[in-house]
Amino acid sequence: MPSSAQVSALTRLLSHNTRVHELEDLLLRLPVSEDMVAEDEDSLDIESEQYSNPIADLQEDIDKEVRASLVACWFAMPMELDDLNQV
């Protein structure tokens, strides 16, 4: 029988997984305009100006949620009694 910590971690895992799918759906529906495409290297001096790309922002959010999912999955893994004795 899973412990309450495992159930909680699995609940978080499902929540992160759902959020990743929602962000991916949003990313796929996001229209790409010519303003988002760099015409030449001189037009985008990212270091000197605050440049925000909604596609890159969504991809960063997806990456964060995936990493959080991996952590939640790791916490959900049952520990063996031998593992507990070694800690």
C-alpha angles and dihedrals in degrees: 000000000000119000122241089253090057092048090049092048092048090050090053090047091054091047092052091045091053091048091051091053091048091051092047091051090049090049091052091051094047110111116231112221129190088251089068094053116081110234094195138350094257093057093067115052094168095178095057099044137040103256120182122187113192092207092053090045091053092047090051091050090050091051091051092050092048091052090048089050091054091051091048090049091050091051090049093058111107115242119226119229089244089057091052092052091053093053 
